[in-house]
Amino acid sequence: SGLDEQGRAIDVRDPLAGEFAALARKAGPVAERLAPALLGIEKVFGPLGSEPRLREAVTAALGRLYEDGARRAVAALVSA
């Protein structure tokens, strides 16, 4: 399982949940560390994970999530 922004448990049902969680714990809330770690999962992203434009976009999106929270980050993306 994961945690929401208030620290409440979220029931995550994904076969890679453990791998994602371990990467997130290791990276901490730092988009510049987490984005390349996630994109480096070959079985999910394949060679696309090394594309600089994708890495920049994912890093920026994660940064916005960490900085603004999910609700505000999504609202900003929808209104852009």
N, CA, C and O atoms as CSV, one atom per row, in Angstrom:
chain,resi,resn,atom,element,x,y,z
A,1,SER,N,N,0.833,-1.183,0.000
A,1,SER,CA,C,0.000,0.000,0.000
A,1,SER,C,C,0.875,1.243,0.000
A,1,SER,O,O,2.083,1.170,0.228
A,2,GLY,N,N,0.262,2.358,-0.254
A,2,GLY,CA,C,0.956,3.642,-0.254
A,2,GLY,C,C,0.299,4.576,0.732
A,2,GLY,O,O,-0.553,4.163,1.519
A,3,LEU,N,N,0.687,5.825,0.692
A,3,LEU,CA,C,0.114,6.837,1.579
A,3,LEU,C,C,-0.333,8.034,0.763
A,3,LEU,O,O,0.318,8.414,-0.211
A,4,ASP,N,N,-1.463,8.634,1.170
A,4,ASP,CA,C,-1.891,9.863,0.512
A,4,ASP,C,C,-1.198,11.054,1.167
A,4,ASP,O,O,-0.348,10.877,2.040
A,5,GLU,N,N,-1.556,12.257,0.751
A,5,GLU,CA,C,-0.885,13.452,1.261
A,5,GLU,C,C,-1.140,13.708,2.742
A,5,GLU,O,O,-0.404,14.462,3.378
A,6,GLN,N,N,-2.183,13.083,3.294
A,6,GLN,CA,C,-2.473,13.222,4.719
A,6,GLN,C,C,-1.904,12.055,5.528
A,6,GLN,O,O,-2.123,11.965,6.736
A,7,GLY,N,N,-1.174,11.164,4.856
A,7,GLY,CA,C,-0.572,10.033,5.543
A,7,GLY,C,C,-1.494,8.838,5.712
A,7,GLY,O,O,-1.152,7.887,6.415
A,8,ARG,N,N,-2.658,8.875,5.078
A,8,ARG,CA,C,-3.593,7.743,5.154
A,8,ARG,C,C,-3.208,6.683,4.127
A,8,ARG,O,O,-2.687,6.994,3.056
A,9,ALA,N,N,-3.472,5.441,4.471
A,9,ALA,CA,C,-3.120,4.322,3.594
A,9,ALA,C,C,-3.960,4.320,2.322
A,9,ALA,O,O,-5.152,4.627,2.345
A,10,ILE,N,N,-3.316,3.968,1.217
A,10,ILE,CA,C,-3.970,3.772,-0.075
A,10,ILE,C,C,-3.715,2.320,-0.459
A,10,ILE,O,O,-2.581,1.846,-0.405
A,11,ASP,N,N,-4.777,1.617,-0.847
A,11,ASP,CA,C,-4.643,0.223,-1.254
A,11,ASP,C,C,-4.133,0.186,-2.698
A,11,ASP,O,O,-4.901,0.400,-3.636
A,12,VAL,N,N,-2.857,-0.082,-2.870
A,12,VAL,CA,C,-2.244,-0.127,-4.197
A,12,VAL,C,C,-2.157,-1.578,-4.637
A,12,VAL,O,O,-1.597,-2.420,-3.934
A,13,ARG,N,N,-2.718,-1.863,-5.809
A,13,ARG,CA,C,-2.694,-3.232,-6.338
A,13,ARG,C,C,-1.975,-3.225,-7.682
A,13,ARG,O,O,-2.594,-3.178,-8.744
A,14,ASP,N,N,-0.690,-3.272,-7.602
A,14,ASP,CA,C,0.165,-3.246,-8.785
A,14,ASP,C,C,1.294,-4.233,-8.540
A,14,ASP,O,O,1.904,-4.214,-7.470
A,15,PRO,N,N,1.585,-5.096,-9.507
A,15,PRO,CA,C,2.649,-6.075,-9.279
A,15,PRO,C,C,4.022,-5.443,-9.044
A,15,PRO,O,O,4.915,-6.092,-8.500
A,16,LEU,N,N,4.197,-4.194,-9.445
A,16,LEU,CA,C,5.476,-3.508,-9.245
A,16,LEU,C,C,5.437,-2.533,-8.073
A,16,LEU,O,O,6.366,-1.745,-7.894
A,17,ALA,N,N,4.381,-2.575,-7.279
A,17,ALA,CA,C,4.234,-1.620,-6.174
A,17,ALA,C,C,5.427,-1.645,-5.230
A,17,ALA,O,O,5.893,-0.590,-4.801
A,18,GLY,N,N,5.921,-2.807,-4.905
A,18,GLY,CA,C,7.070,-2.903,-4.004
A,18,GLY,C,C,8.312,-2.255,-4.587
A,18,GLY,O,O,9.058,-1.575,-3.882
A,19,GLU,N,N,8.531,-2.469,-5.878
A,19,GLU,CA,C,9.692,-1.867,-6.546
A,19,GLU,C,C,9.563,-0.342,-6.577
A,19,GLU,O,O,10.524,0.374,-6.295
A,20,PHE,N,N,8.365,0.149,-6.924
A,20,PHE,CA,C,8.139,1.600,-6.940
A,20,PHE,C,C,8.342,2.196,-5.550
A,20,PHE,O,O,8.980,3.239,-5.403
A,21,ALA,N,N,7.801,1.533,-4.535
A,21,ALA,CA,C,7.912,2.036,-3.162
A,21,ALA,C,C,9.365,2.080,-2.706
A,21,ALA,O,O,9.783,3.037,-2.055
A,22,ALA,N,N,10.130,1.054,-3.043
A,22,ALA,CA,C,11.545,1.033,-2.651
A,22,ALA,C,C,12.309,2.175,-3.310
A,22,ALA,O,O,13.140,2.821,-2.671
A,23,LEU,N,N,12.030,2.423,-4.581
A,23,LEU,CA,C,12.688,3.534,-5.279
A,23,LEU,C,C,12.299,4.870,-4.655
A,23,LEU,O,O,13.141,5.751,-4.482
A,24,ALA,N,N,11.019,5.015,-4.319
A,24,ALA,CA,C,10.551,6.269,-3.718
A,24,ALA,C,C,11.189,6.491,-2.349
A,24,ALA,O,O,11.581,7.611,-2.024
A,25,ARG,N,N,11.294,5.441,-1.551
A,25,ARG,CA,C,11.943,5.577,-0.238
A,25,ARG,C,C,13.401,5.988,-0.393
A,25,ARG,O,O,13.890,6.857,0.330
A,26,LYS,N,N,14.088,5.362,-1.335
A,26,LYS,CA,C,15.508,5.654,-1.541
A,26,LYS,C,C,15.718,7.081,-2.059
A,26,LYS,O,O,16.647,7.762,-1.625
A,27,ALA,N,N,14.870,7.535,-2.976
A,27,ALA,CA,C,15.012,8.867,-3.572
A,27,ALA,C,C,14.554,9.960,-2.627
A,27,ALA,O,O,15.056,11.083,-2.683
A,28,GLY,N,N,13.598,9.638,-1.753
A,28,GLY,CA,C,13.017,10.676,-0.911
A,28,GLY,C,C,12.179,11.610,-1.772
A,28,GLY,O,O,12.000,11.361,-2.964
A,29,PRO,N,N,11.670,12.671,-1.186
A,29,PRO,CA,C,10.804,13.584,-1.941
A,29,PRO,C,C,11.610,14.556,-2.812
A,29,PRO,O,O,11.459,15.773,-2.708
A,30,VAL,N,N,12.458,14.003,-3.660
A,30,VAL,CA,C,13.319,14.814,-4.528
A,30,VAL,C,C,13.078,14.365,-5.966
A,30,VAL,O,O,13.526,13.295,-6.377
A,31,ALA,N,N,12.368,15.190,-6.719
A,31,ALA,CA,C,11.992,14.835,-8.086
A,31,ALA,C,C,13.197,14.489,-8.946
A,31,ALA,O,O,13.126,13.587,-9.780
A,32,GLU,N,N,14.293,15.193,-8.752
A,32,GLU,CA,C,15.491,14.969,-9.565
A,32,GLU,C,C,16.132,13.605,-9.311
A,32,GLU,O,O,16.922,13.130,-10.127
A,33,ARG,N,N,15.799,12.979,-8.193
A,33,ARG,CA,C,16.287,11.619,-7.915
A,33,ARG,C,C,15.241,10.571,-8.280
A,33,ARG,O,O,15.574,9.512,-8.811
A,34,LEU,N,N,13.973,10.870,-7.992
A,34,LEU,CA,C,12.928,9.872,-8.215
A,34,LEU,C,C,12.620,9.668,-9.694
A,34,LEU,O,O,12.455,8.530,-10.134
A,35,ALA,N,N,12.539,10.741,-10.464
A,35,ALA,CA,C,12.181,10.603,-11.882
A,35,ALA,C,C,13.117,9.648,-12.624
A,35,ALA,O,O,12.634,8.707,-13.253
A,36,PRO,N,N,14.439,9.854,-12.575
A,36,PRO,CA,C,15.295,8.918,-13.305
A,36,PRO,C,C,15.241,7.493,-12.751
A,36,PRO,O,O,15.409,6.528,-13.497
A,37,ALA,N,N,15.009,7.362,-11.452
A,37,ALA,CA,C,14.901,6.018,-10.869
A,37,ALA,C,C,13.683,5.296,-11.436
A,37,ALA,O,O,13.777,4.134,-11.831
A,38,LEU,N,N,12.549,5.975,-11.476
A,38,LEU,CA,C,11.336,5.364,-12.019
A,38,LEU,C,C,11.476,5.092,-13.508
A,38,LEU,O,O,11.130,4.012,-13.987
A,39,LEU,N,N,11.988,6.082,-14.237
A,39,LEU,CA,C,12.132,5.919,-15.683
A,39,LEU,C,C,13.173,4.869,-16.044
A,39,LEU,O,O,13.210,4.397,-17.181
A,40,GLY,N,N,14.006,4.505,-15.103
A,40,GLY,CA,C,15.007,3.471,-15.331
A,40,GLY,C,C,14.467,2.056,-15.221
A,40,GLY,O,O,15.206,1.096,-15.442
A,41,ILE,N,N,13.191,1.908,-14.883
A,41,ILE,CA,C,12.589,0.572,-14.809
A,41,ILE,C,C,12.338,0.104,-16.242
A,41,ILE,O,O,11.343,0.470,-16.868
A,42,GLU,N,N,13.245,-0.695,-16.732
A,42,GLU,CA,C,13.250,-1.134,-18.132
A,42,GLU,C,C,11.951,-1.831,-18.531
A,42,GLU,O,O,11.448,-1.610,-19.633
A,43,LYS,N,N,11.402,-2.671,-17.650
A,43,LYS,CA,C,10.198,-3.430,-18.011
A,43,LYS,C,C,8.963,-2.550,-18.128
A,43,LYS,O,O,7.944,-2.987,-18.662
A,44,VAL,N,N,9.037,-1.326,-17.642
A,44,VAL,CA,C,7.920,-0.389,-17.775
A,44,VAL,C,C,8.167,0.580,-18.931
A,44,VAL,O,O,7.302,0.760,-19.788
A,45,PHE,N,N,9.333,1.195,-18.955
A,45,PHE,CA,C,9.588,2.277,-19.902
A,45,PHE,C,C,10.460,1.890,-21.085
A,45,PHE,O,O,10.465,2.587,-22.100
A,46,GLY,N,N,11.196,0.794,-20.974
A,46,GLY,CA,C,12.073,0.402,-22.071
A,46,GLY,C,C,13.036,1.525,-22.410
A,46,GLY,O,O,13.447,2.278,-21.527
A,47,PRO,N,N,13.403,1.645,-23.686
A,47,PRO,CA,C,14.356,2.684,-24.081
A,47,PRO,C,C,13.798,4.100,-23.954
A,47,PRO,O,O,14.562,5.063,-23.891
A,48,LEU,N,N,12.483,4.232,-23.916
A,48,LEU,CA,C,11.874,5.557,-23.772
A,48,LEU,C,C,12.299,6.229,-22.472
A,48,LEU,O,O,12.358,7.456,-22.398
A,49,GLY,N,N,12.594,5.438,-21.454
A,49,GLY,CA,C,12.987,5.982,-20.160
A,49,GLY,C,C,14.254,6.803,-20.181
A,49,GLY,O,O,14.501,7.575,-19.255
A,50,SER,N,N,15.061,6.658,-21.213
A,50,SER,CA,C,16.299,7.440,-21.294
A,50,SER,C,C,16.161,8.680,-22.172
A,50,SER,O,O,17.136,9.404,-22.374
A,51,GLU,N,N,14.975,8.930,-22.691
A,51,GLU,CA,C,14.746,10.114,-23.523
A,51,GLU,C,C,14.811,11.381,-22.672
A,51,GLU,O,O,14.060,11.510,-21.705
A,52,PRO,N,N,15.689,12.307,-23.012
A,52,PRO,CA,C,15.839,13.527,-22.206
A,52,PRO,C,C,14.546,14.328,-22.045
A,52,PRO,O,O,14.268,14.840,-20.960
A,53,ARG,N,N,13.757,14.441,-23.111
A,53,ARG,CA,C,12.518,15.238,-22.991
A,53,ARG,C,C,11.532,14.595,-22.026
A,53,ARG,O,O,10.861,15.292,-21.265
A,54,LEU,N,N,11.444,13.277,-22.055
A,54,LEU,CA,C,10.556,12.592,-21.112
A,54,LEU,C,C,11.069,12.763,-19.691
A,54,LEU,O,O,10.289,13.033,-18.777
A,55,ARG,N,N,12.364,12.608,-19.498
A,55,ARG,CA,C,12.946,12.778,-18.156
A,55,ARG,C,C,12.681,14.181,-17.622
A,55,ARG,O,O,12.340,14.348,-16.451
A,56,GLU,N,N,12.838,15.184,-18.474
A,56,GLU,CA,C,12.576,16.564,-18.048
A,56,GLU,C,C,11.112,16.748,-17.669
A,56,GLU,O,O,10.802,17.359,-16.646
A,57,ALA,N,N,10.205,16.215,-18.503
A,57,ALA,CA,C,8.774,16.368,-18.240
A,57,ALA,C,C,8.359,15.654,-16.954
A,57,ALA,O,O,7.610,16.207,-16.149
A,58,VAL,N,N,8.842,14.437,-16.763
A,58,VAL,CA,C,8.487,13.676,-15.561
A,58,VAL,C,C,9.083,14.330,-14.320
A,58,VAL,O,O,8.428,14.398,-13.280
A,59,THR,N,N,10.304,14.804,-14.421
A,59,THR,CA,C,10.936,15.487,-13.286
A,59,THR,C,C,10.155,16.738,-12.917
A,59,THR,O,O,9.926,17.001,-11.736
A,60,ALA,N,N,9.744,17.512,-13.918
A,60,ALA,CA,C,8.965,18.726,-13.654
A,60,ALA,C,C,7.614,18.386,-13.023
A,60,ALA,O,O,7.180,19.054,-12.084
A,61,ALA,N,N,6.952,17.350,-13.535
A,61,ALA,CA,C,5.646,16.962,-12.991
A,61,ALA,C,C,5.771,16.474,-11.550
A,61,ALA,O,O,4.955,16.835,-10.701
A,62,LEU,N,N,6.778,15.662,-11.269
A,62,LEU,CA,C,6.990,15.206,-9.892
A,62,LEU,C,C,7.323,16.375,-8.974
A,62,LEU,O,O,6.847,16.434,-7.840
A,63,GLY,N,N,8.131,17.294,-9.458
A,63,GLY,CA,C,8.462,18.482,-8.672
A,63,GLY,C,C,7.225,19.271,-8.306
A,63,GLY,O,O,7.081,19.746,-7.180
A,64,ARG,N,N,6.329,19.405,-9.281
A,64,ARG,CA,C,5.076,20.125,-9.031
A,64,ARG,C,C,4.228,19.373,-8.007
A,64,ARG,O,O,3.634,19.990,-7.123
A,65,LEU,N,N,4.168,18.055,-8.120
A,65,LEU,CA,C,3.415,17.259,-7.141
A,65,LEU,C,C,3.965,17.454,-5.736
A,65,LEU,O,O,3.207,17.666,-4.790
A,66,TYR,N,N,5.280,17.382,-5.604
A,66,TYR,CA,C,5.902,17.557,-4.288
A,66,TYR,C,C,5.685,18.968,-3.751
A,66,TYR,O,O,5.431,19.153,-2.561
A,67,GLU,N,N,5.784,19.947,-4.620
A,67,GLU,CA,C,5.696,21.340,-4.183
A,67,GLU,C,C,4.263,21.780,-3.895
A,67,GLU,O,O,3.995,22.429,-2.884
A,68,ASP,N,N,3.345,21.420,-4.793
A,68,ASP,CA,C,1.978,21.937,-4.711
A,68,ASP,C,C,0.956,20.944,-4.183
A,68,ASP,O,O,-0.137,21.345,-3.785
A,69,GLY,N,N,1.285,19.659,-4.171
A,69,GLY,CA,C,0.300,18.643,-3.820
A,69,GLY,C,C,-0.476,18.224,-5.061
A,69,GLY,O,O,-0.488,18.932,-6.067
A,70,ALA,N,N,-1.114,17.084,-4.980
A,70,ALA,CA,C,-1.782,16.496,-6.142
A,70,ALA,C,C,-2.915,17.361,-6.679
A,70,ALA,O,O,-2.998,17.583,-7.887
A,71,ARG,N,N,-3.777,17.847,-5.816
A,71,ARG,CA,C,-4.945,18.609,-6.269
A,71,ARG,C,C,-4.530,19.858,-7.040
A,71,ARG,O,O,-5.041,20.109,-8.131
A,72,ARG,N,N,-3.615,20.637,-6.488
A,72,ARG,CA,C,-3.181,21.870,-7.149
A,72,ARG,C,C,-2.359,21.578,-8.400
A,72,ARG,O,O,-2.457,22.304,-9.389
A,73,ALA,N,N,-1.553,20.527,-8.364
A,73,ALA,CA,C,-0.748,20.179,-9.535
A,73,ALA,C,C,-1.635,19.780,-10.708
A,73,ALA,O,O,-1.400,20.209,-11.837
A,74,VAL,N,N,-2.646,18.966,-10.449
A,74,VAL,CA,C,-3.567,18.556,-11.514
A,74,VAL,C,C,-4.362,19.754,-12.014
A,74,VAL,O,O,-4.543,19.909,-13.222
A,75,ALA,N,N,-4.834,20.593,-11.120
A,75,ALA,CA,C,-5.583,21.787,-11.530
A,75,ALA,C,C,-4.736,22.675,-12.432
A,75,ALA,O,O,-5.241,23.210,-13.419
A,76,ALA,N,N,-3.472,22.838,-12.112
A,76,ALA,CA,C,-2.584,23.666,-12.934
A,76,ALA,C,C,-2.382,23.046,-14.313
A,76,ALA,O,O,-2.350,23.763,-15.313
A,77,LEU,N,N,-2.247,21.732,-14.377
A,77,LEU,CA,C,-2.064,21.069,-15.667
A,77,LEU,C,C,-3.323,21.139,-16.516
A,77,LEU,O,O,-3.242,21.320,-17.731
A,78,VAL,N,N,-4.478,20.997,-15.893
A,78,VAL,CA,C,-5.744,21.027,-16.623
A,78,VAL,C,C,-6.025,22.421,-17.170
A,78,VAL,O,O,-6.562,22.563,-18.269
A,79,SER,N,N,-5.668,23.436,-16.415
A,79,SER,CA,C,-5.959,24.807,-16.847
A,79,SER,C,C,-4.898,25.367,-17.791
A,79,SER,O,O,-5.084,26.450,-18.346
A,80,ALA,N,N,-3.802,24.659,-17.983
A,80,ALA,CA,C,-2.716,25.161,-18.850
A,80,ALA,C,C,-3.068,25.051,-20.315
A,80,ALA,O,O,-2.268,25.428,-21.172
